[in-house]
Structure formats: structure tokens, C-alpha cells
């Protein structure tokens, strides 16, 4: 998902519209249950037929159990009933029925006609928020688990609709250290990693008890207790060099009560000084968000030349690519090069997904 591409077409998935409510409702819920609910939605969206509870248990990660074990099967049934109720409370149109009169057991599916939504126009900042959620979804392992579930459906002879979840898998990735650091923060495990700062040539080894990972001004940061400095520290994930290694045992520490990670990062990073100036060519009537941000706008035959203040070329590039062909960087070269690099990464990711889809 790049910018708001994939969100503006007709029949957009309802989870985009209800994302805020869902996020609020599943925040206290375990990560495994959140994954299971998303996988259940994808599974039921990807088939035109009704799936029985047994087929769902054999397909959706998180429902694995021995059906011959009465205790395990009863636990599965309770879990499945709770999940169905949760989806219906979230507004997911879950249907119950049978594929034919000969089916003795009812099945479940999601009604596509009720689940689809009309166009959802998003402002650039709203599209960025959905993009962040998509990156989190991918790097929590949800995209891989969903692909595994669809493969199980096909192997079981279930007719899978390849277009049902089109556009749900994100196209943009975050820093490689994102997944191990979020996992370590969740499990309360101490980690070590090499970290490079701009005024030093060689990276230094850090020992950290991570409290959490947050996004601030377009950058990802990990906040935690630095063991060597015996103090709270913030680290930008893009400056982590090499692999992050978990060295401590799970549950090895407890973060401070009432923790506000964003405040720590904001205090540590300080105010942003937008001393740079970038000139972009915006198509007529497009890029409204950039126009509000611009300090100067000069009309031209091919569009308007907007002058944008910026502090970091990579951060600006991340915002510009969301406007797609409506915006072209004129100057300076560092911003143009950063945009080109972002687009290459998106194209490479798209090719990887196309190859993976063709190999199934």
C-alpha cells in the first residue's frame, strides 16, 4: 500500500472504515487473538462457499486443536463463539448457512455485498496513518499467516477468490530491526544491537531493555532502559546496524508505570528545524495537502511549483511518494534521489509479491 493507492477504488474493504474502532477494541486484547480475528476475516472473505467450524479450525492459525480431545474441542468452540461475537460487534457481516440441502452442519462466510464500501477519500495524513497500521500488520506476522491460511484453503479444495483481499497486504516495509525489537518489548527481553550515530564513523554496541516502539515524525524509535548508561534512551531504528539479538530471559524486567513513549521521543529528538527547501511540481488541482504546507506556489503550464520546507530528505520523500504521479521533485537532488529510492523499494516489494503469488 503506497500512500492512498488501493484505498480510493470502489468497494474498499470495510476494515479501513472501521479501523479506529477495531484498534480501540482490540488494544487490551492479546496479540494472538488480534491475529486470529484478522485471519478469520481474510479466510471468510476469500471463499464464496460456507465454511464449517471444522474447516475453519483446520485453516485459520490460532484454532489448532485435537478434535478427538473433548476438552480441547470444547475450548475451541468457546473461542470460536467469542470471536464470532466480536466480529459481529465490529460490524462484520457474518452469515450462517449451508452450501446445499444435503449439508448437515451450518457454515460461515462474510457477505461481500455488505462488507464492501464506496470510495473513501483520505487526506495525506489519514493515508499515512493507515499506512503505518498496514506496516505494523505486516511485521506482526499477520500477512504471512494469512497467506498460509489461504494456501490451506486451496489444499482442502475450497474455492478461493483471489480478488477478495486484494490491496490488503502492504507494499512498504519498515526497518529490519522493527520486528525483533517489538517482539522483545512484548516479551520483556533484553537485547543487544550495534548503533550508528551521525557524528561517529563506527557503530557502538548497545544493551537495552526495550519498553516499546513508536513512530514519531515519520521515523520509528525504540525506547527503553540503556543498561550501560543506566538511563532511559531512545534509538532510531534506521540507525541500527545488523541484527538485533535477544540476550535476556522473557519477563526479565518491568517498564515504568504510566509510561508515555511519545513524550520520551519528543523530548529526546527536540524541535525539528526545517532549514531545507524543496521544489516540487504538482499537477493542477492535486496534492492539496502539499499546497497547504507550501511556503510558495508559482503557477505554470504543467502545474504549480510548490516550495516546501523540510528537515530530512528521507522523511520528505516518504510523504511525497504517497501522492504518486501527481507530484514530481524538481530540486534539490538529495530529495529527488530519496524519492527514487523509495519508489525502487516499492517496485521491488511488488515484484516479490508477484513472484510469490505466481508460485502458488
DABELDA-V931414 format. One record per residue. N is the residue number from 0. SS is DSSP state (H for helix, E for strand, L for the rest). PHI is phi in degrees with one decimal (999 if undefined). D_FIRST is the distance of its C-alpha to the first C-alpha in Angstrom with 2 decimals. Layout:
BEGIN
<<N/SS/PHI/D_FIRST> <N/SS/PHI/D_FIRST>>
END
This chain:
BEGIN
<<0/L/999/0.00> <1/L/-112.9/3.79> <2/L/59.8/6.41> <3/L/-104.0/7.18> <4/L/-64.7/6.18> <5/L/89.2/6.58> <6/L/-105.7/8.49> <7/L/-90.1/11.45> <8/L/-72.2/12.84> <9/L/-63.3/15.89> <10/L/74.4/16.10> <11/E/-64.6/12.98> <12/L/-65.6/13.32> <13/H/-68.7/15.89> <14/H/-66.0/14.48> <15/H/-65.7/12.31> <16/H/-63.7/15.68> <17/L/-100.6/17.59> <18/H/-61.7/15.48> <19/H/-61.5/18.12> <20/H/-64.3/20.95> <21/H/-65.1/19.56> <22/H/-60.2/18.85> <23/H/-66.4/22.36> <24/H/-78.7/23.94> <25/H/-97.0/22.65> <26/L/-55.7/23.11> <27/L/-78.2/26.68> <28/L/-84.8/25.88> <29/L/-63.6/25.70> <30/H/-59.6/22.52> <31/H/-64.0/23.79> <32/H/-70.4/24.18> <33/H/-59.3/20.71> <34/H/-59.6/19.36> <35/H/-63.9/21.95> <36/H/-65.3/21.04> <37/H/-63.6/17.35> <38/H/-64.3/18.61> <39/H/-64.8/21.28> <40/H/-62.0/19.02> <41/H/-63.2/16.96> <42/H/-61.3/20.35> <43/H/-75.2/21.95> <44/H/-78.0/19.19> <45/L/-91.7/19.37> <46/E/-133.3/23.07> <47/L/-89.6/25.28> <48/L/-101.7/28.32> <49/L/-78.9/29.55> <50/E/-104.0/29.18> <51/L/-75.5/32.11> <52/H/-61.2/32.00> <53/H/-65.5/33.22> <54/H/-67.5/30.40> <55/H/-65.9/27.83> <56/H/-62.6/29.68> <57/H/-82.4/29.58> <58/H/-113.3/25.86> <59/L/-88.1/23.97> <60/L/-59.1/24.02> <61/L/108.5/26.18> <62/L/-106.8/28.77> <63/L/-59.4/30.70> <64/L/-167.0/34.45> <65/L/-92.1/37.77> <66/L/-64.9/38.60> <67/L/-83.6/42.26> <68/L/-90.9/42.40> <69/H/-58.9/43.32> <70/H/-68.5/42.16> <71/H/-65.0/38.71> <72/H/-67.1/38.27> <73/H/-65.8/39.35> <74/H/-64.6/36.84> <75/H/-60.5/34.05> <76/H/-62.6/35.24> <77/H/-64.3/35.28> <78/H/-62.1/31.75> <79/H/-66.2/30.49> <80/H/-63.5/32.40> <81/H/-63.0/30.91> <82/H/-67.3/27.34> <83/H/-62.0/28.10> <84/H/-63.9/29.60> <85/H/-63.0/26.65> <86/H/-63.7/24.20> <87/H/-67.0/26.68> <88/H/-64.5/27.11> <89/L/-81.3/23.38> <90/L/90.4/23.77> <91/L/-77.4/22.39> <92/L/-76.5/24.74> <93/E/-85.4/26.23> <94/E/-103.4/28.91> <95/E/-119.5/31.96> <96/E/-178.5/33.94> <97/L/-127.9/35.26> <98/L/-73.8/34.51> <99/L/-153.6/38.23> <100/L/-70.0/41.59> <101/L/-86.5/42.37> <102/L/-77.9/39.69> <103/L/-84.5/41.45> <104/L/-109.1/38.44> <105/L/-70.2/35.83> <106/E/-127.4/32.13> <107/E/-135.5/28.87> <108/E/-159.6/25.77> <109/E/-105.6/23.32> <110/L/-73.8/24.22> <111/H/-62.0/21.41> <112/H/-65.2/23.31> <113/H/-96.5/23.36> <114/H/-83.3/19.94> <115/L/-73.3/18.04> <116/E/-122.0/17.79> <117/L/-72.3/18.20> <118/L/-53.7/15.99> <119/L/-120.5/14.67> <120/L/-69.9/14.88> <121/L/-119.3/13.40> <122/L/-71.8/15.01> <123/H/-54.2/13.26> <124/H/-69.8/14.44> <125/H/-69.3/13.26> <126/H/-62.8/9.65> <127/H/-63.9/10.13> <128/H/-63.8/11.74> <129/H/-65.5/9.14> <130/H/-62.3/6.76> <131/H/-62.6/10.01> <132/H/-61.3/10.65> <133/H/-65.1/7.71> <134/H/-64.3/8.99> <135/H/-60.2/12.37> <136/H/-60.4/11.87> <137/H/-63.9/11.00> <138/H/-83.5/13.83> <139/L/-84.0/16.21> <140/L/90.9/16.44> <141/H/-72.3/15.10> <142/H/-63.1/12.79> <143/H/-65.6/15.86> <144/H/-65.1/18.22> <145/H/-64.7/16.48> <146/H/-61.5/16.68> <147/H/-63.6/20.26> <148/H/-65.5/21.06> <149/H/-66.2/20.06> <150/H/-62.6/22.18> <151/H/-64.7/25.02> <152/H/-61.7/24.86> <153/H/-63.0/25.24> <154/H/-64.0/28.02> <155/L/-84.6/29.79> <156/L/83.8/29.91> <157/L/-84.9/27.61> <158/L/-73.0/26.02> <159/E/-101.4/22.23> <160/L/-85.2/20.08> <161/L/-69.0/17.29> <162/L/-94.8/15.46> <163/L/-63.0/15.84> <164/L/-111.7/12.67> <165/L/-59.7/10.56> <166/L/93.7/6.91> <167/L/-81.3/7.69> <168/L/-82.3/7.04> <169/L/-68.0/4.52> <170/L/-103.1/4.59> <171/L/-106.0/6.38> <172/L/-105.1/9.72> <173/L/-105.7/12.54> <174/L/-63.2/16.20> <175/L/-58.2/18.09> <176/H/-78.5/20.52> <177/H/-59.6/18.14> <178/H/-62.1/18.79> <179/H/-65.8/22.57> <180/H/-74.8/23.15> <181/H/-66.5/21.56> <182/H/-65.7/23.53> <183/H/-66.3/26.65> <184/H/-65.0/26.39> <185/H/-65.5/26.09> <186/H/-89.7/29.02> <187/L/58.1/31.02> <188/L/-115.0/31.55> <189/E/-69.5/32.66> <190/E/-130.6/30.80> <191/E/-127.5/31.67> <192/E/-161.4/29.62> <193/E/-93.6/30.35> <194/E/-132.6/29.29> <195/L/-110.7/29.61> <196/L/-109.3/30.48> <197/L/-59.5/30.67> <198/L/-90.1/34.48> <199/L/-128.5/35.16> <200/L/-79.1/34.97> <201/L/-104.7/34.86> <202/L/-71.0/32.65> <203/E/-118.4/34.53> <204/E/-80.6/34.37> <205/E/-122.3/33.36> <206/E/-115.3/34.22> <207/E/-135.3/32.17> <208/E/-100.5/32.19> <209/E/-70.6/28.59> <210/E/-97.6/28.36> <211/E/173.4/24.62> <212/E/-121.2/21.39> <213/E/-135.7/20.00> <214/E/-105.1/17.75> <215/E/-138.0/19.97> <216/L/54.4/19.35> <217/L/81.5/16.06> <218/E/-122.3/17.75> <219/E/-98.0/18.17> <220/E/-132.8/21.82> <221/E/-111.1/24.05> <222/E/-115.9/27.21> <223/E/-175.6/30.32> <224/E/-97.3/33.96> <225/E/-79.3/34.90> <226/L/-65.9/37.77> <227/L/-75.0/39.44> <228/L/-101.5/39.46> <229/L/52.4/40.07> <230/E/-155.2/37.77> <231/E/-72.8/34.35> <232/E/-138.6/31.87> <233/E/-116.4/28.23> <234/E/-132.3/26.38> <235/E/-80.3/23.26> <236/H/-63.8/21.12> <237/H/-68.6/20.49> <238/H/-100.3/24.30> <239/E/-75.2/24.81> <240/E/-106.7/26.30> <241/E/76.7/26.33> <242/E/-84.8/26.17> <243/E/-95.2/26.56> <244/E/-114.3/29.55> <245/E/-80.2/30.60> <246/L/-113.5/34.35> <247/L/-99.1/35.42> <248/L/-80.7/36.07> <249/L/-58.1/33.83> <250/L/71.4/35.01> <251/L/-78.3/36.75> <252/L/-157.9/36.32> <253/L/-132.6/35.47> <254/L/-62.9/33.43> <255/L/-63.1/35.39> <256/L/-71.0/35.64> <257/L/64.8/33.82> <258/L/-70.7/31.32> <259/L/-121.9/29.08> <260/H/-64.9/26.65> <261/H/-60.1/25.20> <262/H/-62.4/28.80> <263/H/-61.8/29.53> <264/H/-67.0/26.67> <265/H/-62.2/27.50> <266/H/-67.5/31.14> <267/H/-69.8/30.53> <268/H/-79.2/28.23> <269/L/74.8/30.42> <270/L/-68.6/29.79> <271/L/-85.7/27.42> <272/L/-101.1/29.51> <273/L/-88.2/27.67> <274/L/-88.1/30.24> <275/E/-83.1/28.10> <276/E/-132.0/27.63> <277/E/-119.1/24.95> <278/E/-110.4/25.38> <279/E/-125.6/22.57> <280/E/-99.8/23.08> <281/E/-104.8/21.35> <282/L/-62.6/21.64> <283/L/-55.8/24.25> <284/L/75.2/23.22> <285/L/-113.2/19.62> <286/L/56.8/17.95> <287/H/-60.5/20.10> <288/H/-62.0/18.79> <289/H/-68.1/19.87> <290/H/-64.3/23.11> <291/H/-69.0/24.04> <292/H/-84.7/23.50> <293/L/-64.6/25.40> <294/L/-94.3/29.03> <295/E/-155.7/30.01> <296/E/-136.9/29.05> <297/E/-118.8/31.02> <298/E/-65.4/30.79> <299/E/-147.9/30.91> <300/L/-64.9/31.14> <301/L/-100.3/27.55> <302/E/146.4/26.04> <303/E/-111.2/26.55> <304/E/-87.2/26.80> <305/E/-102.5/25.41> <306/E/-102.4/26.70> <307/E/-115.2/24.46> <308/E/-77.2/25.91> <309/E/-151.5/24.02> <310/L/-106.6/25.02> <311/L/-136.9/22.65> <312/H/-62.7/21.09> <313/H/-68.6/18.15> <314/H/-65.5/17.30> <315/H/-63.8/17.71> <316/H/-60.3/15.57> <317/H/-60.8/12.61> <318/H/-80.1/13.25> <319/H/-68.1/14.09> <320/H/-64.4/11.08> <321/H/-66.0/9.30> <322/H/-91.0/12.14> <323/H/56.9/11.60> <324/H/-73.9/15.03> <325/H/-74.9/16.64> <326/E/-133.4/17.53> <327/E/-133.2/19.42> <328/E/-77.8/21.04> <329/E/-97.0/24.80> <330/E/-163.4/26.08> <331/L/-88.9/26.44> <332/H/-59.0/25.65> <333/H/-65.1/24.19> <334/H/-74.5/21.33> <335/H/-60.6/20.87> <336/H/-64.5/20.92> <337/H/-66.0/18.37> <338/H/-66.2/15.88> <339/H/-60.0/16.76> <340/H/-63.3/16.30> <341/H/-60.8/12.74> <342/H/-65.7/11.97> <343/H/-63.7/14.03> <344/H/-64.0/12.19> <345/H/-65.1/8.83> <346/H/-63.3/11.25> <347/H/-64.6/13.09> <348/H/-65.3/10.41> <349/H/-61.9/9.74> <350/H/-64.2/13.57> <351/H/-62.2/14.03> <352/H/-66.6/12.13> <353/H/-66.1/14.14> <354/H/-65.4/17.28> <355/H/-63.2/16.87> <356/H/-68.5/16.45> <357/H/-74.8/19.44> <358/L/-83.9/21.59> <359/L/-75.2/21.69>>
END
